Amino acid sequence: MQIIEQITHKIDTGDAEGVAELTEQAVSQNIPAEEILNQGLVAGMNIVSEKFKNNEIFIPEVLISAKAMKAGMAIIRPLLAKANIEPRGKVVIGTIQGDLHDIGKNIVAMLLEGAGFEVIDLGADVRIEKFVEQAEKENADIVGMSALLTTTMVNMGPVIEGLVKAGKKEKVRVMIGGAPVTQAFADNIKADGYAPDASTAVDLAVNLMAK
Ligand code: B1M
C-alpha cells in the first residue's frame, strides 16, 4: 500500500499515532503537503463520513478519526503556511453558533493561510455577535462561516444582518461553506460567496479581495 493510502486507512481506523508517523514519513519523502492533505487525510475523513451516514460507525468512532485527522493536520499546517509574505487580506473565520464541527473549517483556514491570507480562527460554536465584534476589531476583509448542520446554517444570515447594522457590510465580504450550504442559500442570505470545498474557498477569497 502506498504511504498516502496508508494515511487514509489510519484515519479510517482512528489511529492518531499512525497518522502522525506516516504523515512525517510522507513529508520526509517530499510528497507535497496539499497531496497529503487531499489524497490522504481528507480522503480518510470522507470514508468516515460515508460510514457514519450509513450507520456503520457511531459518534465515538467518528471522534477518534477526527482526532487522527487533527494529528496529521498539525504536521502539515506549517508547510502549508508560507512565511514572510505580505498578507493578501485578513480573514476572520469560524464555525457558526450551535455547531461543533470544525474539521472542514480548519482545512479551509489552513489553505487560506497557505495562500497568504492572515487568518483569525475563532474556533467552533462562535456566537453570532462575536463574528460581528471580531470582524470590526480585527478590521477584517473577509468573514468566513462554516456550518455542518441544517439547524445551525440558519444562524449565518443574522451575522450578515449584524454586519449591516454595524455599518460594516460595505467593507467586509462574507463567504460561507459546509456540507448543507448551497449557492442558493448563500444568495438567499446575501452572502458574497459560497465555496463547496477548501480549494474553491481559496479561489473565492482571492476573487472577493479583488472586488
Ligand atoms: Co456530525 N453530523 N453531528 N459530528 N458529522 C454530520 C454533519 C451529518 C451530516 C451526519 C449524518 O447524519 N449524515 C449530520 C448533520 C445532519 C444535518 O444537519 N442535516 C450530523 C449530526 C446530526 C451530528 C450531531 C447532531 C449528532 C448527535 O449528537 N446526534 C452532532 C452535532 C454536534 C454539534 O455540532 N452541535 C454531531 C457531532 C459530530 C462529531 C462531534 C462526532 C464530529 C465532529 C468532530 C469535529 O468536527 N471536530 C462529527 C462529524 C465528524 C460528522 C461527519 C461524519 C463528517 C464531517 C466532516 O468533518 N467532514 C458529518 C457527515 C458528513 O458531512 N457527510 C456529520 C469532512 C470535512 C473535510 O468536510 O466539513 O464538509 P466538511 O468541509 C468541507 C466543505 O464543506 C468545505 O470545505 C471543507 C473541505 O473541503 N467547507 C467550507 C467547510 N466549511 C467551509 C467554509 C467556507 C468554505 C468552504 O467558507 C468560509
Boltz pocket constraint, residues with backbone or C-beta under 6 A from the ligand:
constraints:
  - pocket:
      binder: B
      contacts: [[A, 42], [A, 45], [A, 46], [A, 48], [A, 49], [A, 50], [A, 52], [A, 53], [A, 59], [A, 60], [A, 62], [A, 63], [A, 66], [A, 93], [A, 98], [A, 99], [A, 100], [A, 101], [A, 102], [A, 103], [A, 104], [A, 105], [A, 107], [A, 108], [A, 143], [A, 144], [A, 145], [A, 146], [A, 147], [A, 148], [A, 149], [A, 150], [A, 151], [A, 175], [A, 176], [A, 177], [A, 178], [A, 179], [A, 180], [A, 194], [A, 195], [A, 196], [A, 197], [A, 198], [A, 199], [A, 201]]
      max_distance: 6.0
